[in-house]
Amino acid sequence: MAWQQASIDTDSRVAEALADALMEAGALSAAIEDAWAGTEQEEPIFGEPGEPVDKLWQKSRILALFADDADVGALIALAALAAGAPTPAFTLETVEEQDWVRLTQSQFDPIRISDRLWITPTWHEAPNPQAVNLQLDPGLAFGTGSHPTTRLCLQWLDAHIQGGETVFDYGCGSGILAIAALKLGAASAVGVDIDPQAVKSSRDNAAQNGVVAEFFLPDDAPAIQADVVLANILANPLRLLGELLAGHVKPGGKIVLSGILADQAAELSGIYSAWFDMDPPVFDEGWTRLTGTRRATV
Ligand SMILES: C[S@@+](CC[C@H](N)C(=O)[O-])C[C@H]1O[C@@H](n2cnc3c(N)ncnc32)[C@H](O)[C@@H]1O
C-alpha cells in the first residue's frame, strides 16, 4: 500500500489552523515542522517538559498524509478556505508502506558478552545455541546488555559464577544481571528497584527465560545476605548506599559496583574500602567496574 504526502510551506501564524483543517478535510495525519529544518537557518524551539511552547518558527512546513486515491489539491483548497488562509502551493510525493516492526527489530542484534554468554532478542535465532543465551527485548526498563555498565557486570558474572551462589541485584532494571546469574548457575537471585516498572519488567523477563527469581521495591526487599551483591546504579546513589549494600554481603562475599565514571572510581573505591578489600578498577568506554571482598565484621 502507498500514500500521498503533501509538503505545504505556509505562514507560521496559520499553520496550526491549516493543519487542523487538513485533518477535518480527510488527511490521515498532519505534522508541522520548521520549513528550514536541516538548513543553516534551522531554528530550534525549546520548551519546558509539559509546558506549551509559545514561539513559532518563522516559516512552517506541514507534512500531510492522504490516501492514495484522494484528490489532494481539492482537499488542501477546502482546508485553506476553512482556515481562512490563501490556498497554498504544495509538492506531492508517494510514500511506500514500510514494515516498521521489522525495521525497528533489525536495529537490535544479539550481543556477545563472551563465548559462552549471549543476550539475544526474542525474534532472533541464537548465534550459538550451545551458549548460555538470555532472551531479552528492549523494553521500558534499563538493561539490554548493550551499555558498558551492564556489560562490565555481565563479564564479571561470566568469569566468577561457578554454581550455587546466592545473588542480590540492587537496581535490577530489566533484571538482566539476576537472570544472567541464574542462567550461569547461581542457586538463587533477588532483585530490587525503586521503579515499579523495572520490578514488573524483571519478573516478566525472568519468566521469559524460564528462571525463578524474586524482584521487589526497596521497602519490600528481604533482609538477606548474599554471596554476590551487584549494584549498577550511578555514583551518587552508590555513595549513599555503601552501608546498606555492605549489610547484604556475607563475610567473604563479593560486591560488584558499576555505573561509575572513570574519574569517580578512586573516590568510590575509598568509600567502599570501609567494608571491603577492594580490587583494582576495570574500565570500559569511560565507565568503571569496582569489585571487592567483604571483610568479616569484628
Ligand atoms: C543503570 S540501571 C541498571 C539496570 C541493570 N541492573 C543493568 O545492569 O543493566 C539502574 C537501575 O537502578 C535503579 N535505581 C536507581 N536508584 C536506585 C535506588 N536508590 N535503589 C534501588 N534502585 C535504584 C533504577 O531505577 C534503574 O532501573
Ligand as a Chemical Component Dictionary entry (heavy atoms), coordinates in Angstrom:
data_LIG
# 
_chem_comp.id                   LIG 
_chem_comp.type                 NON-POLYMER 
_chem_comp.pdbx_formal_charge   0 
_chem_comp.three_letter_code    LIG 
# 
loop_
_chem_comp_atom.comp_id 
_chem_comp_atom.atom_id 
_chem_comp_atom.alt_atom_id 
_chem_comp_atom.type_symbol 
_chem_comp_atom.charge 
_chem_comp_atom.model_Cartn_x 
_chem_comp_atom.model_Cartn_y 
_chem_comp_atom.model_Cartn_z 
_chem_comp_atom.pdbx_ordinal 
LIG C1  C1  C 0  21.669 1.690  35.206 1  
LIG S1  S1  S 1  20.199 0.835  35.607 2  
LIG C2  C2  C 0  20.858 -0.804 35.767 3  
LIG C3  C3  C 0  19.914 -1.895 35.337 4  
LIG C4  C4  C 0  20.521 -3.281 35.301 5  
LIG N1  N1  N 0  20.864 -3.751 36.633 6  
LIG C5  C5  C 0  21.744 -3.308 34.407 7  
LIG O1  O1  O 0  22.833 -3.594 34.906 8  
LIG O2  O2  O -1 21.603 -3.052 33.211 9  
LIG C6  C6  C 0  19.959 1.369  37.272 10 
LIG C7  C7  C 0  18.657 0.935  37.904 11 
LIG O3  O3  O 0  18.737 1.277  39.280 12 
LIG C8  C8  C 0  17.506 1.780  39.727 13 
LIG N2  N2  N 0  17.803 2.628  40.891 14 
LIG C9  C9  C 0  18.316 3.881  40.897 15 
LIG N3  N3  N 0  18.486 4.309  42.158 16 
LIG C10 C10 C 0  18.083 3.308  42.990 17 
LIG C11 C11 C 0  17.999 3.132  44.400 18 
LIG N4  N4  N 0  18.375 4.092  45.234 19 
LIG N5  N5  N 0  17.526 1.982  44.876 20 
LIG C12 C12 C 0  17.127 0.986  44.041 21 
LIG N6  N6  N 0  17.164 1.087  42.690 22 
LIG C13 C13 C 0  17.642 2.229  42.162 23 
LIG C14 C14 C 0  16.933 2.499  38.518 24 
LIG O4  O4  O 0  15.515 2.573  38.587 25 
LIG C15 C15 C 0  17.418 1.610  37.359 26 
LIG O5  O5  O 0  16.458 0.651  36.993 27 
# 
loop_
_chem_comp_bond.comp_id 
_chem_comp_bond.atom_id_1 
_chem_comp_bond.atom_id_2 
_chem_comp_bond.value_order 
_chem_comp_bond.pdbx_ordinal 
LIG C1  S1  SING 1  
LIG S1  C2  SING 2  
LIG S1  C6  SING 3  
LIG C2  C3  SING 4  
LIG C3  C4  SING 5  
LIG C4  N1  SING 6  
LIG C4  C5  SING 7  
LIG C5  O1  DOUB 8  
LIG C5  O2  SING 9  
LIG C6  C7  SING 10 
LIG C7  O3  SING 11 
LIG C7  C15 SING 12 
LIG O3  C8  SING 13 
LIG C8  N2  SING 14 
LIG C8  C14 SING 15 
LIG N2  C9  SING 16 
LIG N2  C13 SING 17 
LIG C9  N3  DOUB 18 
LIG N3  C10 SING 19 
LIG C10 C11 SING 20 
LIG C10 C13 DOUB 21 
LIG C11 N4  SING 22 
LIG C11 N5  DOUB 23 
LIG N5  C12 SING 24 
LIG C12 N6  DOUB 25 
LIG N6  C13 SING 26 
LIG C14 O4  SING 27 
LIG C14 C15 SING 28 
LIG C15 O5  SING 29 
# 
